[in-house]
Amino acid sequence: MTYDPLMLTNIVERETVRGYKRKYFRFRRDRWYGGIVTGDVVGCNLRCKFCWAWRFTWNTRVRGKMLTPQEAFHIMKKKAGSRIKKMRLSGGEPTIGFNHLIRLIELSINAGYHFVIETNGILIGLNYSYAREISKFHGQGIEVRVSIKGTSPEEFTRLTGAPREYWFTQLRALENLIEAGLSVGDEVYPAVMLSFSTKKNVLYLKEKLREIDENLPEYIDPEYVILYPHVEYLLKVMKLKPKIAYRPDNVPEELI
């Protein structure tokens, strides 16, 4: 059974967004990106069958706290201490509650932090105005990592349960962000889930990326399933078997 990510967005927003407030389930320091502080938000508009955060993001009524951008920033700043200079939102989809996201980016960048947006790109692909707002931070320390779910429309539907056309919406997010003025590689690039992909489909994806920008395929950030116990459980329930996956304590250095 498929679902409409846009309709799911509206449902999630009603439960996790109140004006400029956004619901969070935790904050943490991470090894990714060479060291970063992460705010994990509740709620997503995709239902990826390999999702590491499904226990918190699929159930929008999970325990958490509604925070203003200022409140979230102060928590992240305290967690960062004096050494960490990067911040991001993860867990759920950060572009849900877009006004909260933009204000949080402003606060972070104005304080000298580099800000990473990890997004599935659905809402940016559907709303050029989102790309235009994000592009205002061009040259100031913004990084948009558009996580493409699979290397073909068919693979996208198999992995997410969403209609195949939304795979192209993810690619349109990259196109919108580049057209709005973000630089390829430094400020915007595709991250691609490759755990379930064939070589043929990877080549197909690269062709599609090249149609957007000839250099875009060179900046693919590969993603692979990390076999946390709750992810293994989900994969078993979904009857999905990755071709390549890693244990949490055995993730290759180049993927961190």
C-alpha positions as MATLAB code, in Angstrom:
seq = 'MTYDPLMLTNIVERETVRGYKRKYFRFRRDRWYGGIVTGDVVGCNLRCKFCWAWRFTWNTRVRGKMLTPQEAFHIMKKKAGSRIKKMRLSGGEPTIGFNHLIRLIELSINAGYHFVIETNGILIGLNYSYAREISKFHGQGIEVRVSIKGTSPEEFTRLTGAPREYWFTQLRALENLIEAGLSVGDEVYPAVMLSFSTKKNVLYLKEKLREIDENLPEYIDPEYVILYPHVEYLLKVMKLKPKIAYRPDNVPEELI';
ca = [
       0.000    0.000    0.000;
       1.316    3.432   -0.961;
       0.740    6.799    0.681;
       1.101   10.434   -0.372;
       4.120   12.122    1.295;
       2.473   15.523    0.914;
      -0.642   14.384    2.772;
       1.589   12.782    5.399;
       3.410   16.107    5.756;
       0.145   17.818    6.675;
      -0.663   15.159    9.282;
       2.820   15.353   10.815;
       2.747   19.152   10.919;
      -0.451   19.148   12.960;
       1.258   17.034   15.627;
       4.801   18.425   15.634;
       4.653   22.108   14.659;
       3.130   25.021   16.576;
       3.947   28.301   14.824;
       7.723   28.605   15.084;
       7.947   25.717   17.548;
       9.098   22.221   16.486;
       8.962   18.956   18.404;
      12.300   17.332   19.357;
      12.962   13.974   20.988;
      16.656   14.481   21.847;
      19.913   16.364   21.318;
      23.329   14.711   20.997;
      26.955   15.064   20.005;
      28.013   12.907   17.047;
      31.105   11.624   15.245;
      29.658   12.348   11.779;
      31.014   15.297    9.733;
      34.140   15.256   11.856;
      32.112   16.175   14.939;
      28.667   17.749   15.043;
      25.786   18.560   17.396;
      22.444   17.083   16.344;
      18.888   17.991   17.187;
      16.615   15.023   16.460;
      13.133   16.124   15.413;
       9.932   14.085   15.553;
       8.038   13.332   12.361;
       8.815   12.535    8.727;
       6.887   12.479    5.452;
       8.453    9.210    4.252;
       8.278    5.729    5.736;
      11.626    4.260    4.694;
      11.730    0.550    5.454;
      15.341    0.811    6.676;
      14.899    3.933    8.852;
      17.153    4.078   11.928;
      14.820    6.534   13.699;
      11.443    4.929   12.954;
      10.595    4.398   16.637;
      10.617    8.150   17.229;
       9.686    9.720   13.905;
       6.804    7.530   12.753;
       4.828    8.051   15.961;
       4.362   11.817   16.180;
       2.926   11.520   19.700;
       6.136   10.035   21.048;
       7.548   11.739   24.132;
       9.289   14.962   23.193;
       9.247   18.701   23.648;
       8.056   21.619   21.544;
      10.873   24.160   21.285;
      11.341   27.563   19.708;
      14.358   28.027   17.405;
      16.053   30.007   20.169;
      15.498   27.247   22.740;
      16.772   24.559   20.378;
      19.828   26.634   19.450;
      20.802   27.265   23.068;
      20.618   23.539   23.853;
      22.743   22.721   20.787;
      25.251   25.454   21.612;
      25.662   24.105   25.134;
      26.185   20.574   23.775;
      28.742   21.851   21.247;
      31.006   23.305   23.894;
      34.117   25.066   22.638;
      35.300   22.514   20.076;
      32.345   21.546   17.866;
      31.459   24.112   15.209;
      28.816   22.225   13.238;
      25.086   21.758   13.844;
      22.331   19.793   12.113;
      18.786   18.508   12.424;
      18.210   14.805   11.885;
      15.921   11.979   13.004;
      12.823   13.255   11.210;
      12.422   15.572    8.220;
      13.753   19.054    9.132;
      11.879   20.929    6.377;
       8.594   20.113    8.122;
       8.158   23.262   10.192;
      10.162   25.259    7.661;
       9.967   28.602    9.487;
      11.517   26.977   12.568;
      14.332   25.557   10.439;
      15.176   28.849    8.740;
      15.277   30.754   12.029;
      17.467   28.051   13.607;
      19.876   28.247   10.676;
      20.045   32.035   11.089;
      20.860   31.749   14.771;
      23.498   29.087   14.167;
      25.272   30.770   11.273;
      25.203   34.187   12.938;
      26.946   32.577   15.922;
      29.691   31.172   13.687;
      28.470   27.582   13.249;
      28.328   25.566   10.037;
      24.789   24.220    9.553;
      23.901   20.953    7.783;
      20.376   20.308    6.523;
      19.797   16.568    6.117;
      16.625   16.266    4.055;
      14.785   13.861    1.786;
      14.142   16.882   -0.429;
      10.427   16.260   -1.003;
       9.246   19.669    0.198;
      12.159   21.521   -1.419;
      11.388   19.772   -4.695;
       7.744   20.819   -4.482;
       8.432   24.385   -3.295;
      11.042   26.467   -5.103;
      10.478   29.136   -2.459;
      12.079   26.773    0.086;
      15.226   26.558   -2.048;
      15.257   30.332   -2.412;
      15.037   30.826    1.374;
      17.867   28.365    2.000;
      20.001   29.986   -0.697;
      20.057   33.215    1.343;
      22.767   31.491    3.402;
      24.981   30.941    0.353;
      28.607   31.489    1.275;
      27.870   31.704    4.987;
      28.285   28.082    6.097;
      25.243   26.187    4.796;
      25.312   22.567    3.611;
      22.294   20.730    2.185;
      22.540   16.957    2.025;
      19.642   15.646   -0.062;
      19.182   11.982    0.825;
      17.912   10.146   -2.269;
      16.084    6.956   -1.355;
      17.350    4.499   -3.921;
      18.750    4.747   -7.424;
      15.552    4.483   -9.474;
      11.833    5.289   -9.123;
      11.004    1.603   -8.701;
      13.635    1.169   -6.016;
      12.326    4.287   -4.265;
       8.815    2.802   -4.047;
      10.166   -0.542   -2.833;
      12.177    1.161   -0.087;
       9.682    3.819    1.019;
       6.214    2.662   -0.035;
       5.615    6.090   -1.613;
       4.630    6.685   -5.269;
       7.482    6.536   -7.758;
       7.034   10.149   -8.906;
       8.379   11.386   -5.592;
      11.799    9.987   -6.484;
      11.900   12.598   -9.238;
      10.737   15.190   -6.689;
      13.876   14.420   -4.688;
      15.994   15.087   -7.774;
      14.060   18.301   -8.375;
      15.133   19.449   -4.901;
      18.754   19.317   -6.047;
      17.833   21.189   -9.211;
      15.949   23.875   -7.262;
      18.776   24.402   -4.775;
      21.393   24.714   -7.517;
      19.186   27.057   -9.542;
      18.642   29.161   -6.402;
      22.385   29.695   -6.129;
      23.936   27.031   -3.885;
      27.252   25.651   -5.107;
      27.479   22.011   -6.155;
      29.596   19.879   -3.848;
      30.269   22.430   -1.110;
      26.727   23.582   -0.363;
      24.453   21.010   -1.988;
      24.986   17.390   -2.975;
      23.129   14.065   -3.142;
      23.460   11.376   -0.494;
      22.191    8.091   -1.918;
      21.045    4.917   -0.166;
      22.999    2.208   -2.022;
      22.425   -0.840    0.193;
      19.758   -2.229   -2.128;
      20.982   -0.999   -5.509;
      22.219   -2.714   -8.658;
      25.101   -1.358  -10.738;
      22.665   -0.722  -13.578;
      20.469    1.463  -11.401;
      23.460    3.380  -10.024;
      24.438    4.254  -13.600;
      20.846    5.333  -14.283;
      20.906    7.652  -11.269;
      24.211    9.183  -12.333;
      22.745    9.930  -15.760;
      19.796   11.701  -14.137;
      22.094   13.693  -11.854;
      24.264   14.689  -14.814;
      21.184   16.137  -16.501;
      20.883   18.528  -13.541;
      24.587   19.393  -13.347;
      27.413   17.578  -15.094;
      29.516   17.545  -11.923;
      26.791   16.333   -9.551;
      27.561   12.570   -9.838;
      31.079   13.238   -8.545;
      29.655   14.423   -5.226;
      27.445   11.460   -4.376;
      27.734   10.721   -0.662;
      27.069    6.971   -0.342;
      24.674    5.789    2.363;
      24.432    2.223    3.632;
      22.209    0.573    6.210;
      23.687    0.455    9.702;
      22.446   -2.646   11.484;
      21.315   -1.314   14.834;
      19.081   -3.911   16.553;
      15.903   -1.900   15.919;
      16.877   -1.496   12.234;
      17.400   -5.256   11.879;
      13.960   -5.741   13.408;
      12.379   -3.319   10.935;
      14.115   -4.931    7.960;
      12.824   -8.327    9.070;
       9.267   -7.035    9.432;
       9.459   -5.338    6.024;
      11.040   -8.457    4.457;
      13.856   -6.354    3.070;
      17.421   -7.607    2.759;
      20.288   -5.207    2.022;
      23.065   -6.209   -0.355;
      25.546   -4.192    1.713;
      25.181   -3.176    5.383;
      27.444   -2.440    8.351;
      27.434   -3.064   12.075;
      27.493    0.117   14.208;
      31.032   -0.624   15.414;
      32.328   -1.456   11.932;
      31.307    1.531    9.796;
      34.151    2.387    7.366;
      36.006    5.576    8.251;
      35.235    7.144    4.873;
      31.487    6.940    5.620;
      31.722    8.834    8.917;
];
